Amino acid sequence: MTRHRIRRLRHQLLARGLDGLIVSSIFNVRYLTNFSGSNALCIVRKNGALFLTDQRYLLQSKVEVKGLRRVIAAGGLSEEAAKRNALADCKSVGFESHSVTYAQYRGLKKLFPSVSFVPTSDLVENLALIKDEEELNAIRSAVAISDKVFHQLLSGIRPGLPESDVAAEISYLHRKFGAEKDAFEPIVASGERGSLPHARATTKRIKSGEMVTLDFGCTVRGYNSDLTRTIGVGRISGRAKEMYNAVLQAQTEAVAAARAGMMARDLDAVARRSITRAGYGKHFSHSLGHGLGLQVHERPRVSSRSTEELQAGSVVTIEPGIYIGGFGGVRIEDDVLLTRRGCEVLNAAPKKLIIV
């Protein structure tokens, strides 16, 4: 599978008139090589590919990296590449401008004085937009685990429980059910704190009558899930129920509209119009969603400012929300696989308003 991805990348290089590409983003290195460590470079040329890492990953890389020439560096990876004459016969070589600092760029120029380095963006990301079956299987597994965690949480959330205890339980259950780790720090936001879209769990104790937003995901074979549900604790107000129904309606309409071939901004507009009709337009303060894969937030961005067309085979989140300072918030999020006919919702967690 990794060989196929590298072949596809070479076609991109050819189209750009590049003799090679230095892949330094650790996520892109993993996509191309299957390497799950924290320090590596992948150099892709017209006639070969080189993988470099350090001594810590001698045995791990031997197991994970197949079909590429593998080099274990005693010092810096770029310096080792220069020693190995890794860019021989290359005149124009791309580098990933989003992951290379200016100091690193200057280092490359010094190590390879005869090479013309060209800043690039999205060469590997263009390939990773469309998930293959291996990737989808990993995402489905991660989604299923997070769904199971949500179901398990419902029996334990009660008045008096600190948000931080709920967050700790999420992390524990993810591991218990087979995930490698949390995809990100779990968000548990109760009461007024629900108005903070990215609230960190605190020692605040959940009170009866509050809404609680739970946003979490896990990682399986490097790929991530991202689930949000908002529940009520005890008797909640009519205003809170109205907010919930407005978000649920917007999310339902966006899921029904989502399909490959539409512009990402048009999908965002579906949910935004729905929330505006309900009278909460100014309280929907973020984009509708984002791509999901090796990174929790990757292309495509599903926002009102996006200029990207959605692709069949991409996995995106659909997560409208309403946030009112001094009162609270509601967000509902699913992970969906885009197809030419619509989308497949990967989550099975219920979306009706749950009161515990």
N, C-alpha and C positions, 0 to 999 in steps of 0.2 A: 504493500500500500504506500509506504513512504517513497519507494522508487517512482511510483506513478505520480506522486505529488511533485517530486523533483523534476521529472520530465515536463510536467505542465508548467513549472516555474521557468524552465529553460525556454519554452515557447514565448513566455512573457519577456524574458531578457532579449531574445532575438528581435521581438517587435519593438523594443526600446533601443536597439542598437548597442546593447551592453555585452561585454565579454564575460562578465561575471557579477556576482552579488555577494556581499558579506552580510550574512544574516546574524544579527546580534540580539534581537528581541528573544528572550528565553521562551516566550510562548510560540513564536514562529519557528525557533529551533526545534521545539517539541513537535510541532505540526509536521515538520519535514523529516525528522529523524526518530521520533518516539522517545527521545531522551527526557527524563523527568527530573534531572538534577537542576542545580541553581547557577551553574557557570559553564558556558559553552559558546562556541561559534560554529557556524556552518558556512563554508565557502562553496558556492555553487558556480561552476564554470561550464562552458559549452561542452567540454569533453570530460567532465568528472566532478566529483563533489568530495569535500574534505570536512571531517568533523573533528573539532578540537575541544578538549576539556582538560581538567587538572587531575593530579594524582589521587584526590579523594574519590574520584569516580572511575577509577581503573576497572574495577569489577562490574560496577553497575552499567557502565556504558557498553561493556562487552556483551552483556545480556540484552540490552535495550536497542542498541544501534546496529542495524544490519544493512549490508549492501553499500556502505560508505567506507572510504579509507578513514581509519580512526587514529587520531594522534593524541597522546597523553603528554601535556606540556609540563616541563619542569618549572617554568616561570610564567610570564604573561602569555596569553593566548595569541595576541597579535604578533608579539615578538617571535613566538614559535612558528607562526605562519610564515613570517619573513625568512626565518632560518630554513624552512622547508621549501622556500621559493614557490609558495602556494599560488601566486598570481603570475607565474611565468607566462609570457606571450599574451598577457592581458593589457590592453591599452586603456579601455574604458570600463570601470568597475563601479557598480552601484553600492551604496550603503544605506541603511535604514535611518533616515534623518530623525525619526521620532525617538530612536533609542541610542543614538550616538551623540555624545557631548562634543562641544567645540574642541576641548582638549584632546579627546580621543581621535577626532578628525585630524588634528595637527600631528598626532602620533602616527596615524596611518600614512600621512604624506611623507613623514620622515622615514618610515620603514620601507615605503614603496615609492621612491622619488620619481620613477618613470611611469607611474600609473596615474591616469586622470580619474579622480573620484567624483561620482555623480550622486547627489542626494536623491533618494527615491522614497516613495510612500505607497503603501497598500499593495505592493507586488504580491506578497504572500497572503495578505488579508483578502485580496480579490479571489484567491483560490479557496480560502477557508470560509468564505461566505456560504458556500453550498456544502452541506454536510453529507458525508458518505454514510453507508450503513453502519460501519464500525463506530463512527462518531455518534450517530443517532442512537445506537444501542446503549452507549455509555450515558448519554443525556437521559434517555428513558429510564435507565436504572437509577440515576441520581434523582430524577423527578419522583419516581415511585417511593424512594426512601423518604424524601421530604413530605410527600403526602401521608405516609405512614406515621411520621413524627407528628404532624398536625393532629391526626386522629388520636394519637396517644396523649397529646398535651391537653385535650379538652377535658379529660377526667380529673386533671390536677390543678387547673387554674381556678382560683377562688379568692374572695376578699381577704386581704391581709398578706397575701403572698408577694414578696418583692419581685419587681421586674427582673432583677439580676438572677433570681432563682430560676425563673422561666427560661432565660437565655442559657443558663448552665445546663438545664435539662435538655434543651434543643441540641446543644453540642454533644452531650452524652448520648442521646438517642440516635443522632446521626451515626456516631461511631458504632453503637450497639447494633444498628441495623445494616452495617456494612460499608458505610462511606469512609473515604480516606480522611476527610476533614470537613469543617465548615467551609463553604464557598466564600463567606465573608462573615464579619461579626454579626451575630443575630440582632435584629432590631425588635425590641419589645417596648412599646410606647402606650401608656395607659392614661386615660383622662385627658387633661389639657395637653399633655406631652404628645398626644397623637397628632397635634398640629405641626409637629416637626417631622418632615418626611424621612429624615435620616437620623432619628433620635437613637442614641445609644441607651441600652438598658442601664438603669440606675437602681439604687436601693429603695426607691419609692415603692410603697406598698399599694397594690391594686385595691381599689375601693368598689363597693357595691354601687351600681348605677353608672359605672364607667364603661366606655368602649376601650378595647385593647387591640392595637395593631401588631401583628406578628409577621415579620418579614425575614425569611431565612432561606438558605440553600446549602447544598452539600456538593462534594466533589467525588466522582467515580471515574477512575482511569483518566484523570486529568480534566474531565468535562463536568460542567456545573448545572445545577438547578437553581431556580429563583422563584420562591412562592411567597405571596402575601395574602393573608386573610385577616379580617377585622371581626372580632366577636364582642358580644355584650356580656357584662357580668352583673347578675341581678336584674332589677327593673330599670330599664333605660328610658330616656325621654323620647317623646314624639319627634323632637328635632333631630335626635341622633338616628332614629329610624328613617326619617325623611332623607337625611344625608346618605345613609347606607343604600336606600333604594335608588337614589340618583346615581351613585357610583356603580351599583350593580347593573342598572339599565345602560349606562354608558359602556361598561365593559362588555355586556351582552351584545350591544350593537356593533362594537368594534370587532369582536370575535366573528360575528356573522359577516362583516364586510371584508375581513382580512383575506388577501389572496396575493399570489405572485402576479407581477405585472402592473400593480398599482403603485403610485408614488407613496413613499413613506409618509410624507406630509399630509396626503389625503386620508390615510388611515388615522393619523393623529386628529385630523379635523372631525372625523366621525364621532369620536368620543368627546371632543371639546364642544361640539355643537349640542350634543345630548346634555352635558352638564350645564351648559349655558341656558338651554331651554328650562332646566329645572331651577334656574335662578342662582347657580353657584359658579358661574363662569370665572369670576375673578379669584376664586379659591382653588382652582386647578393650576398649580404653580410649576409643574414640571412636564417633561415630554411624556408621551404615552408609553414608550418602551424603548428597548434596545436589543441588539443581537446578543446571543448567548452561545457559548462554546467553551473553548479552553480558557477564555476570560469571561468573567461575569458580565462585564460591559464591553461589547465589541460591536463592530459594524453588523447590520445597519442601525443607525440611530433613527428611531421612529419619533420624529419631532416636527413641529410646524416649520422649522427652518431647513429640514433635510431636502436635498436635491436628488436623492437616491431612489431608484426603482427597486421594489422588493423582488427577491429572486426565489424561485421554487427550490426548496431544499434548505432554505435558511430557517433557523430557529430564532424567534423573537419573543420578548415579553409583551404582554398587553396589561398595563397597570394604571388605569386612571385613579385619581384620588381627589378628595376635597379636604382642605385644611383651614380651620378657623381658629385664629389665635385666641386664647382665653377659654376656648370650649373643647376643641379636640379635632380628630380627623378620622377619615375612612380611606382605606386603599384596598383594592382587590386585584390580584395579579395571577395570571396564568402564563405558562410557557407554551407556545404554539409552533407547529411546523407548517410553514407556508407551502401550499401546493398551487397548481394552476387553476384548480376548481374552488379553492377556498383555503381553509386551514384545518389542521388536526390539533385539538387541544390535548396536550400531553398530561395535564394534571387531572386527577380524579377527586381531589378534595372538594367537598361541597361548598357552594357559594351562597346558599340561602343564609339569612341572618341567624346565627347560632347564639343562643343565650345560655350561659352556664351559671 
